[in-house]
Amino acid sequence: MNPQTGKPTLRSGYSPATIAHNLSVVHGFYAFHMHFGRGPVLNPVPENRARRAALSHRSPIESRAQHRRGRLRPKVPVRQPRALPDEQWDVLFEQMKCARDRALLSCYVTSGARASELLGVQLGDIDWQKGQLWVISKGTRARQPVPVSPEALAYLAAYLDESGLPEMAVPIWRTRRGESRPLTYWAARRIIQRADEKLGMNWTLHDLRHTAATRLARDPELTLVEVQTILRHAHITTTSLYTVVGLEDLVDKLAEHYSRPVQPVAWPTQYAADDIQAVFGAGK
């Protein structure tokens, strides 16, 4: 565990979630070709019949039935989304030394857009008047708007003023060294990694989406359905994950709780002292 962020460090090898995902892909590949009479007679990835029976004809309002894992399937732990605390976000943002990086992080943490979606924004996708960007959604491939804060638009304007306006058909996020090229996901990921190395943290680019989602979900002026619309989640159950309060979020409240003196037990005056002692015993 990273002592500052509380996030586990990456281990060597593939994670259980990656292994389970790859097994599902390979199973689907062979199942598709077996339907047309091609490939082996038996699927090399064993099918989990217990899971299929538990999920078949299940109503969405019913609780998910328990089932055994199939062979070769690892146990995938349930991971809660991790958001940057405000003080760590301020420290991380201070490490951004150029207008492009400040604009990029501001747009990420206020729009909640996915990494690949925001990197594809072009000049014609910026709506300065309404304060929103148009992105190509990762799942549906539809062109959808995402909101951004006025502060993020100000950083974006400063970046475009410094680097110059790009052509209409190319992404606005460009490399700063060598020939001007579109900023790739791995280059944007490296921006966060360099700051993490200096600060001793392990935040990732996708944690910025978690941060935006957590801030929106915990805003009392926004309903959960409104947050779902902003984040473009297909199911509201995914949005509800960001309403879970972790123990690290309660540090200040717990410190106040422990510092308060213990209040003596007081009983209403209408109860007789003998009755209270008979029910709760001496010293209660």
C-alpha positions in Angstrom: 0.0 0.0 0.0 1.2 3.5 -0.8 1.5 5.3 2.5 0.2 8.6 1.0 -2.6 7.5 -1.3 -3.7 4.3 0.4 -3.8 2.5 -2.9 -2.2 -0.9 -3.4 1.0 -0.9 -5.5 0.9 -2.9 -8.8 2.3 -6.4 -8.4 4.2 -8.4 -10.9 2.2 -10.3 -13.4 -1.4 -9.9 -14.4 -4.2 -9.0 -11.9 -7.1 -11.3 -11.3 -9.4 -8.9 -13.1 -7.2 -9.0 -16.2 -7.0 -12.8 -16.1 -10.8 -13.1 -15.8 -11.4 -10.6 -18.6 -9.0 -12.5 -20.9 -10.6 -15.8 -20.2 -14.0 -14.3 -21.1 -12.7 -13.0 -24.3 -11.1 -16.3 -25.3 -14.2 -18.2 -24.3 -16.4 -15.9 -26.5 -14.0 -16.3 -29.4 -14.2 -20.0 -29.5 -18.0 -20.0 -28.7 -18.5 -17.7 -31.8 -16.6 -20.1 -34.1 -18.2 -23.2 -32.6 -21.6 -21.8 -33.6 -20.5 -22.0 -37.3 -18.9 -25.4 -36.9 -15.4 -24.1 -36.9 -12.6 -24.7 -34.4 -12.4 -27.4 -31.6 -15.4 -29.4 -30.5 -15.0 -28.4 -26.9 -14.3 -24.8 -25.8 -10.8 -24.8 -24.2 -12.1 -22.3 -21.5 -14.4 -24.2 -19.2 -18.0 -22.8 -19.0 -19.4 -21.9 -15.6 -22.8 -23.5 -15.7 -23.6 -22.5 -12.1 -23.0 -18.8 -13.0 -25.1 -19.1 -16.1 -28.0 -20.7 -14.2 -27.8 -18.0 -11.4 -27.9 -15.1 -13.9 -30.5 -16.5 -16.3 -33.9 -14.8 -16.2 -32.9 -12.7 -13.2 -34.9 -9.6 -12.5 -32.8 -6.4 -12.0 -34.5 -5.7 -8.7 -33.5 -9.1 -7.3 -30.3 -9.6 -5.4 -27.6 -11.3 -7.2 -27.5 -15.1 -6.4 -24.2 -16.6 -5.2 -22.4 -19.1 -7.4 -19.2 -20.9 -7.5 -16.4 -19.8 -9.7 -15.6 -21.8 -12.8 -12.4 -23.6 -13.4 -9.4 -21.4 -14.2 -11.3 -18.4 -12.9 -9.5 -16.4 -10.2 -11.3 -14.6 -7.4 -11.7 -11.0 -8.4 -11.8 -8.7 -5.3 -14.4 -5.9 -5.3 -12.6 -2.6 -5.6 -14.1 0.7 -4.6 -13.2 3.8 -6.7 -10.5 5.9 -5.2 -10.7 9.7 -5.4 -7.9 12.2 -4.8 -8.3 14.1 -1.5 -8.4 17.8 -2.0 -5.0 18.4 -0.4 -3.4 15.8 -2.6 -5.1 17.1 -5.7 -3.6 20.6 -5.0 -0.1 19.1 -4.5 -0.4 17.1 -7.7 -1.7 20.0 -9.7 1.2 22.1 -8.6 3.5 19.7 -10.3 2.0 20.6 -13.7 4.6 23.1 -15.0 3.1 24.0 -18.4 -0.3 25.3 -19.6 -1.1 22.1 -21.5 -0.8 19.9 -18.5 -2.7 22.3 -16.2 -5.5 22.5 -18.8 -5.6 18.7 -19.3 -5.9 17.8 -15.7 -8.5 20.5 -15.0 -10.6 19.2 -17.9 -10.3 15.7 -16.6 -11.2 16.4 -13.0 -14.2 18.6 -13.8 -15.7 16.8 -16.8 -15.3 13.2 -15.6 -14.5 12.2 -19.2 -12.5 9.1 -19.9 -8.9 9.4 -20.9 -9.3 8.4 -24.5 -12.4 10.5 -24.9 -10.8 13.8 -23.8 -7.7 13.2 -25.8 -9.8 13.2 -29.0 -11.3 16.6 -28.5 -10.9 18.9 -31.5 -11.2 22.7 -31.8 -14.8 22.4 -33.0 -15.7 20.3 -30.0 -15.3 23.2 -27.6 -18.4 25.1 -26.7 -17.1 28.1 -24.8 -20.6 29.7 -24.3 -22.2 26.6 -22.7 -19.1 25.5 -20.9 -18.9 22.0 -22.4 -16.8 19.7 -24.6 -18.1 17.2 -27.2 -16.4 13.8 -26.9 -16.8 10.5 -28.7 -18.2 8.1 -26.0 -16.0 5.1 -25.5 -18.9 2.6 -25.4 -21.5 3.8 -27.8 -19.2 5.8 -30.1 -21.8 8.6 -30.0 -20.8 12.3 -29.9 -21.9 13.5 -26.5 -21.3 16.7 -24.5 -19.5 16.7 -21.1 -19.5 19.8 -18.8 -16.3 21.5 -17.7 -15.8 24.2 -15.1 -15.1 27.8 -15.9 -11.6 27.4 -14.3 -10.8 24.5 -16.7 -11.9 26.6 -19.7 -9.6 29.4 -18.5 -6.7 27.0 -18.4 -7.7 25.6 -21.8 -7.8 29.1 -23.3 -4.4 29.9 -21.8 -3.0 26.7 -23.4 -4.4 27.4 -26.8 -3.2 31.0 -26.6 0.3 29.8 -25.8 0.5 26.9 -28.3 -1.6 28.4 -31.1 -4.9 27.2 -32.6 -4.6 23.8 -34.3 -6.4 22.8 -37.4 -10.1 22.0 -37.2 -9.7 18.2 -37.9 -6.9 17.4 -35.4 -7.0 17.0 -31.6 -6.2 20.1 -29.6 -3.8 18.2 -27.2 -0.4 18.1 -28.9 3.1 17.1 -27.9 5.5 19.8 -26.8 8.8 18.2 -28.0 9.9 17.6 -31.5 7.4 17.6 -34.3 3.8 18.5 -33.2 1.8 15.3 -32.9 -1.5 14.3 -31.2 -1.0 13.5 -27.5 -1.4 9.7 -27.0 -2.8 8.0 -24.0 0.6 6.7 -23.0 2.1 10.2 -23.2 -0.8 11.6 -21.0 -0.3 8.7 -18.6 3.3 9.6 -18.3 2.4 13.2 -17.2 0.8 11.7 -14.1 3.6 9.2 -13.5 6.3 11.9 -13.5 4.4 13.9 -10.9 3.8 10.7 -8.8 7.6 9.9 -8.9 8.4 13.3 -7.4 5.6 13.1 -4.7 5.9 9.4 -3.8 2.3 8.7 -4.9 0.7 6.3 -7.3 -2.4 8.1 -8.7 -3.3 7.2 -12.2 -5.0 9.0 -15.1 -8.3 7.1 -14.5 -8.3 8.2 -10.9 -9.2 11.7 -12.1 -12.5 10.4 -13.5 -13.1 8.7 -10.1 -12.3 12.1 -8.4 -14.8 13.9 -10.6 -17.5 11.3 -10.0 -17.0 11.3 -6.3 -17.2 15.1 -6.1 -20.4 15.1 -8.1 -22.0 12.2 -6.2 -21.4 13.8 -2.8 -22.8 17.2 -3.8 -26.1 17.5 -2.0 -27.4 19.8 -4.8 -27.1 17.1 -7.4 -29.3 14.0 -7.6 -27.8 10.6 -8.4 -29.7 10.5 -11.7 -28.2 13.8 -12.7 -24.7 12.5 -11.9 -25.4 9.4 -13.9 -26.3 11.6 -16.9 -23.1 13.6 -16.5 -20.9 10.5 -16.3 -22.9 8.7 -19.0 -23.2 5.5 -17.0 -25.5 2.9 -18.5 -26.7 1.7 -15.1 -27.3 3.8 -12.0 -25.8 1.1 -9.8 -22.4 2.1 -11.3 -23.0 5.7 -10.2 -24.0 4.6 -6.7 -20.5 3.2 -6.1 -19.2 6.8 -5.7 -21.6 7.5 -2.8 -19.8 5.0 -0.6 -17.8 6.8 2.1 -14.5 5.2 3.0 -12.8 5.3 6.4 -10.1 7.6 5.0 -12.8 10.2 4.4 -13.9 10.2 8.0 -10.5 11.0 9.6 -11.4 14.6 10.6 -14.8 13.6 11.9 -13.3 10.7 13.9 -10.7 13.0 15.4 -13.5 15.3 16.6 -15.4 12.4 17.9 -12.5 11.1 20.0 -11.7 14.6 21.3 -15.2 15.2 22.7 -15.5 14.3 26.4 -17.7 11.3 27.3 -21.2 12.5 28.3 -22.5 11.0 31.5 -25.6 8.9 31.2 -28.7 10.9 32.2 -32.1 9.3 32.7 -35.5 11.0 32.3 -36.9 12.2 35.6 -40.2 10.3 35.3 -38.4 7.0 35.9 -37.7 6.0 39.5 -34.1 5.3 40.5 -35.0 1.9 41.9 -36.6 0.8 38.6 -33.5 2.0 36.6 -31.2 0.0 38.9 -33.4 -3.1 38.7 -33.4 -3.0 34.9 -29.8 -1.9 34.1 -28.0 -2.9 37.3 -25.7 -1.0 39.6 -23.3 1.5 38.0 -25.4 1.7 34.8 
